[in-house]
Amino acid sequence: MGLFDNNRLIDLLSNYLKTQFEIIKLDVQEKLEELLARIFKFILIAFALGITSIFFLLGLANWMNEITHSLFIGYFAVAALALVISLILLLTMKKKEESLEESPEPMPEDLEDHE
């Protein structure tokens, strides 16, 4: 028997690596659970806001129908308003995507060259 017991060292190293792997696995699982909880909350809030918006827009359309003494003008006006807002949002999103594609963030290697 020498100065070191190789079998014991291998067993300790093996157990250490298994423990580290389990810790990493638990960390990943925890992060995934947090992400799924955030996504679920976002979906619930988006659904609630969507339902609220629909009822608000229906009420606005009915109010406009009362004012104009028409059965359809309020609905057409609200639909046009929703279309304009959707187009504005779509165009701003496209502009943001194009600006991100044109000017990517500098990589760390690029930053080192300038110093």
C-alpha positions in Angstrom: 0.0 0.0 0.0 1.5 3.2 -1.1 1.1 6.8 0.0 -2.2 7.2 -1.7 -5.1 4.8 -2.0 -6.0 5.1 -5.7 -9.4 3.3 -5.4 -10.5 5.6 -2.6 -9.4 8.7 -4.6 -11.3 7.5 -7.7 -14.4 6.9 -5.6 -14.2 10.3 -4.0 -13.7 12.0 -7.4 -16.6 10.0 -8.9 -18.9 10.9 -6.0 -17.8 14.6 -6.3 -18.6 14.7 -10.0 -22.0 13.0 -9.4 -22.8 15.6 -6.8 -21.8 18.5 -9.0 -23.9 17.1 -11.8 -26.9 16.8 -9.6 -26.5 20.4 -8.4 -26.3 21.6 -12.0 -29.4 19.6 -12.8 -31.3 21.1 -9.9 -30.2 24.6 -10.9 -31.4 24.1 -14.5 -34.7 22.7 -13.2 -35.2 25.6 -10.9 -34.5 28.1 -13.7 -36.9 26.3 -16.0 -39.6 26.3 -13.4 -39.1 30.1 -12.9 -39.3 30.6 -16.7 -42.5 28.6 -17.0 -44.1 30.4 -14.2 -43.3 33.8 -15.8 -44.7 32.6 -19.2 -47.9 31.3 -17.5 -48.3 34.7 -15.7 -47.7 36.6 -18.9 -50.3 34.5 -20.8 -52.9 35.1 -18.0 -52.3 38.8 -18.0 -52.4 39.0 -21.8 -55.7 37.1 -21.8 -57.2 39.4 -19.2 -56.1 42.5 -21.0 -57.4 41.1 -24.3 -60.8 40.4 -22.8 -60.9 43.8 -21.2 -59.9 45.5 -24.5 -62.6 43.6 -26.4 -65.3 44.8 -24.0 -64.0 48.3 -23.9 -63.9 48.5 -27.7 -67.5 47.0 -28.0 -68.7 49.6 -25.5 -67.0 52.4 -27.4 -68.5 51.2 -30.7 -72.0 51.0 -29.1 -71.5 54.5 -27.7 -70.5 55.8 -31.1 -73.6 54.1 -32.6 -75.8 55.9 -30.1 -74.2 59.3 -30.9 -74.4 58.8 -34.7 -77.8 57.1 -34.6 -76.5 54.4 -36.8 -76.2 50.6 -36.3 -72.8 50.2 -38.0 -70.7 53.4 -38.0 -69.4 52.9 -34.5 -68.2 49.4 -35.2 -66.5 50.5 -38.4 -64.8 53.4 -36.7 -63.6 51.2 -33.9 -62.4 48.5 -36.4 -60.5 51.3 -38.3 -59.0 52.5 -35.1 -57.8 49.0 -34.2 -56.4 48.6 -37.7 -54.4 51.8 -37.5 -53.0 50.9 -34.1 -52.1 47.4 -35.4 -50.3 48.8 -38.4 -48.4 51.3 -36.3 -47.3 48.6 -33.9 -46.3 46.3 -36.9 -44.3 49.1 -38.5 -42.5 50.0 -35.3 -41.6 46.3 -34.7 -40.2 45.9 -38.2 -38.1 49.1 -37.7 -36.7 47.7 -34.5 -35.9 44.4 -36.1 -34.2 46.1 -39.0 -32.1 48.3 -36.6 -31.1 45.3 -34.6 -30.0 43.4 -37.7 -28.0 46.4 -39.0 -26.1 47.1 -35.8 -25.4 44.0 -33.8 -23.8 44.4 -30.4 -20.0 44.2 -30.4 -18.5 41.0 -29.5 -16.0 40.9 -26.6 -13.2 40.1 -29.1 -14.0 43.4 -30.9 -13.9 45.4 -27.7 -10.4 44.0 -26.9 -9.0 45.2 -30.2 -10.0 48.8 -29.5 -8.2 49.1 -26.2 
